[in-house]
Amino acid sequence: MMLNRTQMLGAIAGLFSGALLLAGCGQPASAPAAPTLGAVNTPATAAGIAPGDSNPQPADESVSKATGETARESSGAGSGHQSITECAASDFAVDLTVQPNRPGVLLMAVTNKSKQDCHVNGWADIAPVDMSGKAHTEVPVQKVEIPGGPTEVTLNPGETAFAGVLVERGDKADPNTVVATGFSVSVPGVDGPVNANIVGTDGTSTENGGLYAEFPLKSMKAGTLQPTTQGVTVF
């Protein structure tokens, strides 16, 4: 089902306990305008993931701190999980779609909006940001092998790679909880971050100002980029 991106106003209910997503007019979102998501494999819609997906293999996990800076990693010795692409950050659009009835779960869709092939491999670095776009560097982001290990994906123009993101909910009154209004995503092997467009279950998004989002969170998990949505949000 394609997302209704023309809907300017709407409220999202049930993202997760402690998180507030409101249809806002005059409350600027942190994400700039992005083109309509074009996925060749599976459209990134709120109904794109079935809760009954197969269980992932045991995760070989690594922990990193989310930062506002992009670490450029090569596919040489010591890396193994990411590959260099000649594409730039401006060649990608990133959508984070709230999954219905899946508290704290987001479907990440990284789309090649350029006219050339782009290659991605491994994990996209995701960082929660405040309304000014500043990253919350104190929030730990755990990279997990869900639904499996790193897979090199060639994205032709208009094609999309997918990954799951899990937000650990927090209480605003908790000093260890930060409130994010958006997310910055760095595509593996690419210099520079991309401001993610957040899409609600009713199709409203931060792309056109139709959605204002708040995420009280303590930590996050991010899975590997894959060519399809199969199993990517099974946390």
C-alpha positions as CSV (number, residue, x, y, z in Angstrom):
1,M,0.0,0.0,0.0
2,M,1.5,3.3,-1.0
3,L,1.8,6.0,1.6
4,N,-0.6,9.0,1.3
5,R,2.1,11.7,1.2
6,T,-0.5,14.4,0.1
7,Q,-2.2,14.4,3.5
8,M,-1.0,17.5,5.3
9,L,-2.6,16.9,8.7
10,G,-3.0,13.9,10.8
11,A,-2.4,12.4,14.2
12,I,-0.5,9.3,15.0
13,A,-1.7,7.2,17.9
14,G,0.1,4.3,19.5
15,L,3.7,4.9,18.3
16,F,4.8,3.8,21.8
17,S,4.2,4.6,25.4
18,G,5.8,7.9,26.3
19,A,6.3,9.0,22.7
20,L,4.1,11.8,21.3
21,L,3.4,12.3,17.6
22,L,1.2,15.2,16.8
23,A,-0.2,16.7,13.6
24,G,1.3,20.1,13.8
25,C,0.9,23.4,11.9
26,G,3.6,25.9,12.6
27,Q,5.8,23.4,14.4
28,P,8.8,22.9,12.1
29,A,10.1,19.4,11.7
30,S,13.8,18.8,11.6
31,A,13.7,16.8,8.3
32,P,13.9,18.8,5.0
33,A,11.8,17.9,2.0
34,A,12.6,14.6,0.4
35,P,11.2,13.1,-2.9
36,T,8.6,10.4,-2.8
37,L,10.1,7.0,-1.7
38,G,10.6,4.8,-4.7
39,A,11.2,1.2,-3.8
40,V,11.6,-1.4,-6.5
41,N,11.6,-4.4,-4.2
42,T,8.9,-3.6,-1.6
43,P,7.3,-0.2,-0.9
44,A,8.2,1.3,2.5
45,T,4.7,1.5,3.9
46,A,3.4,1.1,7.4
47,A,2.0,-2.3,6.4
48,G,5.2,-3.5,4.8
49,I,6.3,-5.7,7.7
50,A,4.2,-8.6,9.0
51,P,4.6,-9.4,12.7
52,G,5.0,-13.0,11.8
53,D,8.3,-12.7,10.0
54,S,10.8,-15.4,10.7
55,N,13.1,-15.1,13.7
56,P,16.5,-13.6,13.1
57,Q,19.7,-15.5,13.6
58,P,21.6,-14.7,16.9
59,A,22.9,-11.2,16.6
60,D,26.6,-10.5,16.6
61,E,26.3,-7.1,18.2
62,S,28.6,-4.1,18.4
63,V,27.9,-0.9,20.2
64,S,28.7,2.7,19.0
65,K,27.8,6.1,20.1
66,A,25.5,8.1,17.8
67,T,27.2,11.3,16.6
68,G,26.4,14.1,14.3
69,E,29.5,13.3,12.3
70,T,29.9,10.7,9.7
71,A,32.7,8.1,9.9
72,R,33.8,7.1,6.5
73,E,34.7,3.4,6.5
74,S,36.4,1.5,3.7
75,S,36.0,-2.2,2.7
76,G,39.6,-2.9,3.5
77,A,41.2,-4.8,6.3
78,G,39.6,-4.2,9.7
79,S,36.3,-3.0,8.3
80,G,34.7,-5.9,6.4
81,H,31.2,-4.6,7.0
82,Q,31.0,-1.5,4.8
83,S,32.0,-0.5,1.3
84,I,32.9,2.8,-0.3
85,T,30.4,4.1,-2.9
86,E,31.0,7.0,-5.2
87,C,27.6,8.3,-4.4
88,A,27.2,11.3,-2.1
89,A,24.8,11.9,0.8
90,S,22.7,14.1,-1.5
91,D,22.1,11.1,-3.7
92,F,20.0,9.4,-1.0
93,A,16.6,9.9,0.6
94,V,15.8,8.3,4.0
95,D,12.4,7.5,5.3
96,L,11.6,6.2,8.8
97,T,8.1,4.7,8.8
98,V,6.3,4.0,12.1
99,Q,5.2,0.4,12.3
100,P,1.6,0.0,13.4
101,N,1.1,-2.0,16.6
102,R,4.9,-2.3,16.9
103,P,5.9,0.0,19.8
104,G,9.2,1.8,19.2
105,V,9.8,0.0,15.8
106,L,10.7,2.0,12.7
107,L,11.3,0.8,9.2
108,M,14.2,2.6,7.6
109,A,14.2,3.0,3.8
110,V,17.3,4.3,2.0
111,T,16.5,5.2,-1.6
112,N,18.9,6.1,-4.4
113,K,17.5,9.3,-5.9
114,S,20.4,9.8,-8.2
115,K,20.9,8.8,-11.8
116,Q,23.7,6.4,-11.1
117,D,24.0,3.1,-9.3
118,C,25.0,3.3,-5.6
119,H,26.3,0.5,-3.4
120,V,25.6,0.1,0.3
121,N,26.8,-2.5,2.7
122,G,26.4,-2.9,6.5
123,W,24.8,-0.4,8.9
124,A,23.5,3.1,8.4
125,D,24.6,5.3,11.3
126,I,21.5,6.8,12.9
127,A,21.5,9.5,15.5
128,P,18.5,11.2,17.2
129,V,18.5,15.0,16.9
130,D,16.7,17.9,18.5
131,M,14.7,20.6,16.8
132,S,17.9,22.5,15.9
133,G,19.3,19.4,14.2
134,K,21.9,18.9,16.8
135,A,22.6,15.2,17.5
136,H,22.1,13.7,21.0
137,T,25.6,12.1,21.2
138,E,24.9,10.6,24.6
139,V,22.4,8.1,23.2
140,P,24.0,4.7,22.6
141,V,23.1,3.0,19.3
142,Q,23.7,-0.7,19.1
143,K,24.3,-2.3,15.7
144,V,22.8,-5.7,15.5
145,E,22.8,-8.4,12.8
146,I,19.1,-8.4,12.1
147,P,17.9,-10.0,10.0
148,G,21.4,-11.2,9.2
149,G,25.0,-10.1,8.6
150,P,26.0,-7.2,6.3
151,T,24.9,-7.7,2.7
152,E,26.2,-5.6,-0.2
153,V,23.3,-4.1,-2.0
154,T,23.5,-2.4,-5.4
155,L,20.8,0.3,-5.7
156,N,19.9,1.3,-9.2
157,P,18.3,4.7,-9.6
158,G,15.0,4.7,-7.7
159,E,15.7,1.5,-5.7
160,T,15.7,1.2,-2.0
161,A,17.5,-0.7,0.8
162,F,15.8,-1.4,4.1
163,A,16.8,-1.8,7.8
164,G,15.0,-1.9,11.1
165,V,15.3,0.5,14.0
166,L,14.2,-0.1,17.5
167,V,13.8,2.8,20.0
168,E,14.1,2.0,23.7
169,R,11.4,4.1,25.3
170,G,12.0,6.5,28.1
171,D,10.2,8.8,30.5
172,K,10.6,12.5,30.0
173,A,11.0,12.9,33.7
174,D,14.0,10.5,33.6
175,P,17.3,12.4,33.4
176,N,18.7,9.6,31.3
177,T,16.0,10.1,28.7
178,V,16.4,12.5,25.8
179,V,13.6,13.9,23.6
180,A,14.4,13.7,19.9
181,T,12.3,15.3,17.2
182,G,14.0,13.6,14.3
183,F,16.9,11.5,13.2
184,S,20.1,12.0,11.2
185,V,21.2,9.0,9.1
186,S,24.6,8.4,7.5
187,V,24.6,5.9,4.7
188,P,27.6,3.5,5.0
189,G,30.6,4.6,3.0
190,V,29.2,8.0,2.2
191,D,30.4,11.3,3.7
192,G,27.7,13.5,5.3
193,P,24.4,12.8,7.0
194,V,20.9,12.7,5.6
195,N,17.9,14.1,7.6
196,A,15.4,11.4,7.8
197,N,11.7,11.9,6.8
198,I,9.5,10.4,9.5
199,V,6.3,8.8,8.2
200,G,3.3,8.1,10.4
201,T,0.9,5.2,10.3
202,D,-1.7,7.4,8.6
203,G,0.7,8.6,5.9
204,T,1.4,12.0,7.3
205,S,5.1,12.9,7.4
206,T,7.6,15.5,8.5
207,E,8.5,16.0,4.9
208,N,5.8,18.6,4.2
209,G,5.3,19.8,7.8
210,G,2.2,17.7,8.3
211,L,3.7,15.8,11.2
212,Y,5.4,16.9,14.4
213,A,7.2,14.0,16.1
214,E,8.7,13.6,19.6
215,F,10.6,10.5,20.7
216,P,11.5,10.2,24.4
217,L,14.3,7.6,24.2
218,K,17.2,6.1,26.1
219,S,18.9,4.0,23.5
220,M,18.5,2.5,20.1
221,K,19.2,-0.6,18.0
222,A,19.8,-0.6,14.2
223,G,19.8,-3.6,11.9
224,T,21.7,-4.2,8.7
225,L,20.7,-2.7,5.3
226,Q,19.0,-5.4,3.2
227,P,17.5,-5.5,-0.4
228,T,14.0,-6.4,0.9
229,T,11.9,-5.7,4.0
230,Q,11.8,-9.4,5.0
231,G,12.7,-9.8,8.7
232,V,14.3,-6.4,9.1
233,T,12.1,-5.3,11.9
234,V,12.1,-8.6,13.9
235,F,13.7,-7.4,17.1
